[in-house]
Amino acid sequence: RTFEIIYIDDASTDNTAAELSALLENVPQLRVLRHAKRSGQSAAIWSGLWQARGELIGVLDGDGQNVPADFPALEAALLNQGGSLAMAAGIRQRRNDSPARLLASRAAKWIRASLLSDTHPDSGCGIKILPRSLFLQLPFFNHMHRFMPSLVRRNGGAVIGVPVAHRPRQVGNSKYRILDRLIVGISDVLGVIWLLRRAPPKGVATELVQPARRLEKKSQSASSKKGLN
């Protein structure tokens, strides 16, 4: 099947750029985008989305804890749902995180459920798949990746939960600090509450056809019937 793998190098200062450059020679599906300055995860997702050529977009974090082999199950769940207004989102099984991070995640889940009516059990899971056309309709802001289930529902879409694996971090350190996320998360939640309340109603539009065009269509239909006779 035709697919592409897009890596966004968010102005890394380690050996990431050199490793990705070497992989370009051996992996024809690989594309590498590099930010000129550190911009964050939401900006990285947005850069990849605008450059992507596929109809379905799968996203996952680059820390190695998400398992790419879970993508087929997510895709199958999305296609079984039918329609273009849906997102399949991972639900991590046996999470390999520290007790403090798990506690912070439970607190964030409670806040989202209480204030945003977010019923997805693991909104913080990084692996998801959804149609590009739906992705482009979501409002973009910094940290929007943490609220994608709420934003998809705001747009009239459905969120399908799919169990996925979760691996322990092997290298590197998380750039997210629990206290920083809590402080920033308060303003983020307030912003999403505003977005949900100000969501425009989805109207059903029916195009009106001018009488002259209707007569023209009837005339063409009658001529074709005569031709068949």
N, C-alpha and C positions, 0 to 999 in steps of 0.2 A: 504494500500500500504506500501511497505518497504521504510523507509527513516531513516536518522540520523540527529541529531542536534549537531553541533560541536561548542563549545564555546572556544575561545582562550583567556586565562587570561594573559594579557601582563604584568606580574610581578606586579600586583596590590598590593597596600599597605592598602587597606580598607578591607571590609568584603566579597569581591567578592569570594575569594577562599572557605570560609566556606559555603556561600550560595550555590555555585555550588556543593560542596561536599554533602550537604544535599539533593539537587535535584537528584543526581545520584541514590539515593535509590528508588526514586519514578517514575523516567522517564527513561524507558529502552532504549529509542532512543538517550539519551544524552551521549555525549562524551566530556570530558574536557581536553584541552591541556594547559599547563602553561609554559610560557617562564621563564627562569632562571633570565633574566634581561630585562629591558624595551627595546623593539626593534622597536616599531612603528606599524602603521596600515598595511602597505604593507607586513611586515614580518609576521604579524599575519595571513593575508589572505594566504600567501604562506605556512605557517605551516599547516593551515587547509586544503589547497588544496592537499598537499602531503599525508595527513593522510586520506582524504576522500575516501570512497569506491564507491560512486554513480557515474553514468554516467553523470548526470546533477548536476551542482554546483550552488547553490544560495548563494549569499553573501549579508549581510546587516550590517550596523553599530550597535554597542552595546549601543548607547545612548538613545534608545527607540523612536527616532523620525521617523524611518522607521517602516512600519506596515507589520508584517509577513503575514497577510491575503492577501496581494497583490501578493504573490508568484504564486497562481494558474493562475492569469491573465497573468503574465509574462511567465509562462510555456506554456500556451495556445498560446500566440503570437509566442513564439520560435518554437513550434511544427508545427504551421500553416505555418511558413516560410519554413520548410523542410530543410534537409541537416544538416551537422555538423559544417558548418562555419557560425555561427550566434550567436549573443548575444542579449537578450532582456534586455533593461536598463530602469529604472524608470525615469519619468519626474514628478517632484513634483508639485502638485496642491495646491494652497493657502499655500505657504511656511510659516512656523511659526519660522522665524528667525528675529534677530534685523535688523533695517534699515542699520546699518554699514556693517553687514555680507551680506545682500542682495546686497548692492552696490559693495562690494568686489567680490561677485559671478558674477555680471554682467560684471565687469572689466575682470575677469578671462575668462569668456565665450567669450568676444570680442577678447582677446589675442589668445585663442585657435582657434577660427574661422579664425582669420587673418593669423596666422603663421602656424597652423597645418591643416587648412581646415577641422576642426572638426565641422560638421554640426549638431551634436546631441545637442538639446536645453538644456540639463541638465547633462553634464558630471560629475559634482560633486555629483550627487545623489548616495547614497551608496547602493541601492538595485538593484541587477542584477541577471541574471541567464544565464548560458551558458554551453555547453558541457565541461566536464573535459578534453577531448582530445584537444580541442581548447585552453583552459586555459593554459595547459602545454606548448603550443607552443609560448606563449607570452614572450617577453623579461622581465626579472625581474630586478627591481632596486628600490631603496627607493622612495616612493611616486608614484609608478607606478599605484596605484589604481585610481589616479586622471585622468589618460590618457587612460583608458581602451578602450573607443570607437576608439581612434586613433590607438591604438595598434592592435585591432581586425581588423580594416580595412587594416592596414599594412600587416596583414597576409592573406588578401583576403576575410575576413569575412564581413558579413552585420550586422548593428546595428539597432535594432527595438526599437523604442520609445514607452513606455507604460505609460499612466497616472497612478500615484500612490498617495496615501495620504501622508501627512506629519504632524506629531504631534509636539506640543511644548515640549521642554525639561522639564521634571518634576523634575529630581534630578541631582546633579553633575554639573560640569562646563566643557566646551569644552577645550581640551588640545591644540587646534589650536589657535594661535594668528594671527590676520589679517596681521600685518606688517611682522611677521616671515614667513608666507606663501607667501607673495609677494616677499620677498627677495630670499627665497629658490626656489620659483616657476620660477624665471628667468632662473636659471641654469637648472632646470628640463625641461623647454620648449626648451632650446637650445639643451639639450641632446636628446629629443624626435625628434626634427627636424633632427638631425644627424641620428637617427635610421630610420626615414622615408625615408631619402635620400639613406641610405645604405641597404635598404631592398632588399634581393636577389630576382631575377625573379623566378616566379613559372613555372618550365618546366614540360611538360607532357612526362613521361617516358613510353616507350613500350618495353617490354622484347622480345628479339630475341630468337627463339627456334632453337636448333641445328638440321641440316637435319636428323641426325640419330634418334632423338627423334620424328620428324614428321613422319618418316617411321614406327617407332614402334607404334605410335598412330594409323596410318592407318591400320597396320596389326591387332592390337587389335580390331579395329572397324569392319574389315572384318570378323574376327573370331566370334565376337558376333552376326553379321548378320546371319552367317551360323548356329550358334546355335539356333537362332530364327526360321530359316527355318526348 
